[in-house]
Amino acid sequence: MTGTSAETGAARAPHRSLPGRSRGRFADPLFKAAVTTSGVFVLALLAFMIIRTTADAWPIFAKEGLGFFTGTEWTAGQTRDLPNIHGTYGALPFMYGTLVTSAIALVIALPVSIAVALYITQLAPRRLRNPLSYGVETLAAVPSIVYGLWGLLFFLPVVLRPVMDWLHRWFGGVFLFEGPVFGLSYFSAGVVLALMVLPIMTAIIREVFAAAPTAELQAAYGLGATEWEVIRRVLVPRSMSGIVGGAMLGLGRAVGETVAVAMLVGGSQAMGYSLFFAGDTMAAHIFNTFQDALPETVLGLMAIGVALFVFTFLINVLARVLVWRASRFGGDAAV
Amino acid sequence: MTTTLTPPRAAQRRSLRQVDRRTRWRKLTSLVMRMVLTVTMALACLPLVLILYVVAERGWSVVDLHFFTQDTLPFRLEGGGFRQGFVGSFLIMALAIPMAVVPGIATAVYLVEYGRGRKLAALVRFVTDVMTGVPSIFVGLFVYAVLVIGTVKLGFGTLAAAVAIAIVMLPIVVRSSEEMLKLVPDSLRSASLGMGARRWQTTTKVVLPAAAPGLATGAMLAIARGAGETAPLILTGLGSFTMTLYLVGERQASLPQLIHQNAVQPFEPGIARAWGGALCLVAITVLFTIVARVIAARFARTREGM
């Protein structure tokens, strides 16, 4: 449509056709401004999120100071005169719970995801590679709430409980596996978390392995190395920073994971040393207390949220830097 | 120099067929590790099978027509459905998808078409990467602080929930759209510019249509992720026992929120409904993910051929 009018205009008066396109001349900078604005909007959004929540939670930080990070007592205030803070807010039990559950998840998921990535990229028959990686990554599509439901009503009673009883019977002397075994615990939340971060870590580590130059591997094979020697001596060492980055991204996800952990961790602020004791994590505590929180409690939760954000932010920044340096890959970066 | 090559004595030379003990050991290690990796792979697939099987088995008997056309009954009573959850999730997603996809694709266009080599673009890319890792519960807290009680005072409801879900989806859309726009070959852009098209015309009429299947993939992955989010919905929609079509001012239920509510109470009929809801949710999200990945794989193949 515009094409024909421009053509006829050009045919009639060649020199006057240029002013006739002024709409197009302004459209270009306008379009550029529009898309640049939306890019800047993303930046502004993140900045606004941080500033707003920190400002809201400030009274809590101001009252507790460093005690917010070291205090073990969390008693939310029960009054409504908001500028004044009455409760005691020591978030250490939640941070400890987040640390313990994520550590369990990482200890289980890291070796498994390295093994799966190795199998998919090095050992699997070519025809199986794509279906296998799809299969593992479909796990990432299962929503958190379904993991929670499945973990609480099937995995915990049917699979985990016997494992926990067995561990307790044989290794009960070690403080980590001390009883009594109730079910809802750091351990059960951590294991389900491991299943949840496994696909993310696998996807990234797989990309890192796939980015390794084939020539290096072929050279090692040419020198007579066995499959395992190529993996152990060539592939894994050169992919190390990518593996660490993938692990950190998984850790970031584990730290922020909410619903499944809230359903499985048990909700206790005792900071028990055994993995079989109930505990609470930062995200889970926000989730579980929010629905019947008083205004002052909400401020406390907001403060936990800010701390949680800072943790995941630091972990993610570190992870991204490591993964970027390890390999320049595309595609699954947004998983 | 009169050195002659003296052949080594036959007794010292071992047969080529004789395999060194160390070599045998190395090969054995390799074989064992191969088996270990294979078994680990099989074990890693097991949870997926278990989740899909258990959810399908326990949810199947609950999901019938009434499940979609009736509101929830009290937890103790049999029957009833998740109608308000389906309607709520649909409304929330219908609002959230344009809120996330439009700025998401616009940002990706900025990164690929205008931002190459710019510091600002690198910063935007880095921030979206970091945002994919922001806990969704934190997003929920933020929207609660700004839209529900704070500055705007919308109260709990569909709109606040949609904004929260859109913020969760946004970075996923940006990153995947960016990857897809990068796959569009520069020769297409050059051809269009050479024909006299302006940059915005090139972008909207050549690059975006060429990348359309890929952009759809990114949007679908983001939808799958957004539809399954629970934590921000509790903080912004709060939940409801009856169906509501209001976008503002009334608490809104959603599918994940109803599953959670029914899962953490003791009565059997409610738990059965939670499994039914989980089956529907898994079906939606897994279907979206698989279709998205299939489109993406096809798209990448045709692009590489160009």
Interface residues (C-beta under 8 A of the other chain):
Chain A: G24 A27 D28 L30 F31 K32 A34 V35 T36 S38 G39 V40 F41 V42 L43 L45 L46 M49 R52 T53 D56 P111 V112 S113 A115 V116 L118 Y119 I120 L123 A124 N130 L132 Y134 G135 V136 E137 T138 L139 A140 A141 V142 P143 S144 I145 V146 Y147 G148 L149 W150 L152 L153 F154 F155 L195 L198 T202 T226 E227 W228 E229 I231 L249 G252 R253 V255 G256 E257 T258 V259 M263 A283 I286 F287 F290 Q291 V298 L301 M302 G305 L308 F309 T312 F313 I315 N316 V317 A319 R320 G330 G331 A333 A334
Chain B: R26 K27 T29 S30 M33 R34 V36 L37 T38 T40 M41 L43 A44 C45 P47 L48 L50 I51 V54 V55 R58 P103 A106 T107 V109 Y110 L111 E113 Y114 G115 L120 A121 L123 V124 F126 V127 T128 D129 V130 M131 T132 G133 V134 P135 S136 I137 F138 V139 L141 F142 Y144 A145 V146 I149 G150 I167 L170 P171 I172 V174 R175 S176 E179 K182 R198 R199 W200 Q201 T203 T204 G218 L221 A224 R225 A227 G228 E229 T230 A231 I234 L235 L238 P256 I259 H260 A263 V264 I271 A274 W275 A278 L281 V282 T285 V286 F288 T289 I290 R293 A297 A300
